[in-house]
Amino acid sequence: MTNQIKKMINIISPNPALEAHYVWAGEIGLDGTSLEKKTEQAGGNGINLARGLRKRDVKHRVFTILGGFNGYKLKAFCKKEQIKLKYVLVKPETRENFVIEKQNKKLKYDTFVEALSKREISEYSKMLLTTEFKGKVFVFSGSLPNGFGQDQYLELMQALVAKVADIKIVLDLKRPFLQKVIQEINQQIFLVKINQHEWEEWSGENWSEKAFKDFAAKMKKQVENIVVTDAENAEGDFLAKFIAKV
């Protein structure tokens, strides 16, 4: 892929030489400041995004809609960095027994305990809707936690779009819910991050640069940028670099 094509349609293709990342962390702090130390440890996009934005002194407010994260990665990352997370969700199928500090209490999570309660989801949603925003606001969405239904998610996103004048929404969702969100949010999506096989399911095409370029052009009114990543080759903080240019 030439630099001219990348510049023209703002994409990243599966390529180990290019920087991208694959999974989301949970909500990590209202402006990314809950991560005080730098590290090369692989993290979710929520973690890498906050780190990358802070490193570049980007002043945008950044939120994430509560996503999932692999238990062993979260455990190792938090232990190394001594990080306190206000909200934590680890997907049941990947959760391991570990202790993490949450809201100033040490709580043990295992495969039978939800890391995020419905009350906390409600509190987080209320916080987003009652915060007065100034300047650009980026809202990132990843996998939905237990107790946070699709209808509730859509209502929250629609309310944020209506409330915040200069909002940028980045989606990292599975189909067909991704398509539903794009259709029902009355706002051009700033960026959709998707891996190659999911893009093929979404577009109905086999991957090629031409097919991707044609699809991106067709979707331009609904989605400003589409980023295709390869999970096995994902690394770095590409999204932070992308947003730092906005």
Secondary structure, 3 states (H helix, E strand, C coil): CCHHHHHHHCCCCCCCCCCECCCCCCCCCCCCCCCCCCCCCCCCHHHHHHHHHHHCCCCCEEEEECCCCCHHHHHHHHHHHCCCCCCCCCCHHHCCCEEEEECCEEEEECCCCCCCCHHHHHHHHHHHHHCCCCCCEEEEECCCCCCCCHHHHHHHHHHHHHHCCCEEEEECCCCCHHHHHHHHCCCCEEEEEEEHHHHHHHHCCCCCHHHHHHHHHHCCCCEEEEEEECHHHCECCHHHHHHHCC
